[in-house]
Each structure stands twice: as C-alpha cells, then as structure tokens.
C-alpha cells in the first residue's frame, strides 16, 4: 500500500537522517512556496503571510505542520493529503506527474536527497555497498540480485557520462 502524504514526507526525512523526532510542542512551518497564502488570506488575518521556520523545525514530523484550513501544505496536498475542510473516511491514491515534480524540486526533498547521498557516500566506498545502504535506508530490505544489477548498470552509465563531460558534471 502507499503511505499517506504525511508519512511519505516523514519517511524521506527519516531515510536522510534529517527527521526531528521531538514529541510535542507548537506547530511548525516547514518549506512552502513563496506567497502560498496570498490568494486565500483575509487582510486582517494574523496568518496572512507564511513565514517559514528555520533550523530543526523544518524537519519536524508532518503531524506538527501548521495547517491553514483554506490552504493545506502544498507538497502534502500533491500527495493526496486531505484539505481538512470536510470529513474524509478514505484518502484518494493518485499518481500524477506533480508528485514526481515535488520529489525532484521541492527544497525539502532536495535537502533530504542530498543528505541521503552524503550518508551513502560515507557508509561505503564502493557503489555496491552504497546501494545496499540506500536500499536499507529507503526500502528497509536488501536489494534483490536483479535490482542490484540494474542499479549498478545505471550508476556506471551515469558515471561514464559525467566522466566524459566535465562541464555537465560541474553543473
């Protein structure tokens, strides 16, 4: 089964080692697009402007994310989080290009990916060892032989491409 939106985010943060597991406390405001509340906020609202938190508050569990009823967190909504304006007994399970876009471009996901890559590089010196680390961190299981073969082949093709094109590697 697919994880709910909040757990998809939390799982990415946990795999990267960024998840702040502090229990309790006030709501936090992680990354959201600039001007996210402009269209839905009333002029006199004390939550008119979204001010992102900093430090470890950015990495609190999604359970602690501040929700504005008329504007749920954009990346969570993309993964089918409910709007909380009405009761929901069962969440939708969609697969859309926007979900891939979020995982490749949202600052929270880019940071998590970068940190996970750093952890993999320090966990092992060889590509196979790094893949084993990544499988354990993200899947919670070892890779099957066919998966290892496919991923090692992919890694070798990417390595060859960027070895041959230093400008692309630098970019």
N, C-alpha and C positions, 0 to 999 in steps of 0.2 A: 504494500500500500504506500501511497505517497504521504509524506509528512505534511501537516498543516503549515501555513505560511510562517508562523512564528517559530516553529521548530526547524524549518529549512534554514532560516537566518541563524538561529542559535547553534545548529549543527555546523554550519560553516565557520562560525566564530570559535566553536569548541575545537574543531579539527585544526584550526590555525593556531590555537593556543591563546587567542585574544579574549575569549569569553570571560567576563567578570561574573563570578558566581555568587557575589554578595546577595544575601537574602534580606528582603525588606527594604524600607526606605521610600523616599519620594519617587515619583515618575521621572524618567529621563527623556531627553530629546536627542536621539541619535541622528545620523545623516538623513536629510531630506532635501529635495531640490529647492533652490532659492525661490522665494516668492510663492511657496506651496500653498499658503493660506490666503493669498491676496484676493482671490475671487470669492471666497466663502466667508471671510471675516467681516463682522459688523464694525463700523468705525469706532464705536465706544468699547469694543471688546478688549479685555486685558490679555487676550491671546491672539491679537490681530497679527502680530509678526512672529514668525517662527525663529527662535534663537537656539541654534544647536548647542548642546553641551560639549564639553571637551574632556580630555583625559579618559579615565577608565569608565566614565558614564556612557561613553559612546559604545561600549561593549557589554552593557548590562543585558541580561536576558530580555527577550522581547516582551515578556509578561509585564515588565516595568516601563514599557514605552508609553509616553503620553499620547493619548488619542484625542483629537478634536473630532467631535461627533460628525460634523459635516465634511471632514477631510481626513480619512484614515491614512496612516503612513503609506506613502506611495508604493514603496517596494513590497510591502506586505500585501497591499491590495492587488498588486500584479500577480501574486501567488495565491489569490483567492481568499484572502482574509475577509471576514465579513465587515460590513460598514457599521454594525452595532446600532443602527437606527431601527432595525426590526429584529425579531427573534429569528434565529436560524437553527434548525434542527440538524441539517446536513449541509456541509460545505460543497461547493462545486469543485470539480477537479479538472481544470483545463490545462492544456499545453499550448502555449502561444509563443510566437517569436519574441514578444515583450519580455517573457521570463528569461530567455537566453540573453536578451539585451541587458537586463538588470544585472545578471550574474557577471557579465563581461565589462560593464561600465559604471555601475553604482560604486561610489567611493568605499562603502562598507565592504563590498565584495572584492574590490581590487585590493584593499588592505589585507583582507583575510587570505586571498590568493598569494599575495606577496609574502606574508608571514608563513604560510604553509610551505611555500617554496624554500624559504630560508631554513625552516625546520628540516625539510627533506635533505637539503644540501649538507647540513651539519650532522644528520643522522647516519649518512653513509657516504662513501667516496665513489662508489660505482653506481651506474644507472639502475641496475637490477635491485640493489639494496635500497636505493631511493624510492623506486616503485613499490617495493614491499612496505616501506614506511608509509607511503602515501595511501596504499590500499588499507593498511591497518587504521590509519587516522581518519579516512573518509568512509570506508566501507565496513570497517570492523571485522574484516576477514582477510585471509591471504588471497592473492590472485590465483586464478586457475592458469594452467600452463599455456593455454591458447591466448588468454588475456595478456600474460607476461610477454609472449612472443609478439603479439600485435603492438603492444605499447613500446617495447624495446625497438621494434622496427620504425615506429613513428618517431621516437626520440632520435634515432640515428638519422632519419631523413631531415629532421629539423636541424640537428647539429651540422650536417653536411651543408645544408642551405646557408646557414649563418656563418659557417666557417668560410664559405666561398664568397660571401657578400658582407664584408666588414661594415659597410655603411648601414645596411639593413639591421645588422646586429646592434650597432650603436644606437640606432633609432629606437 
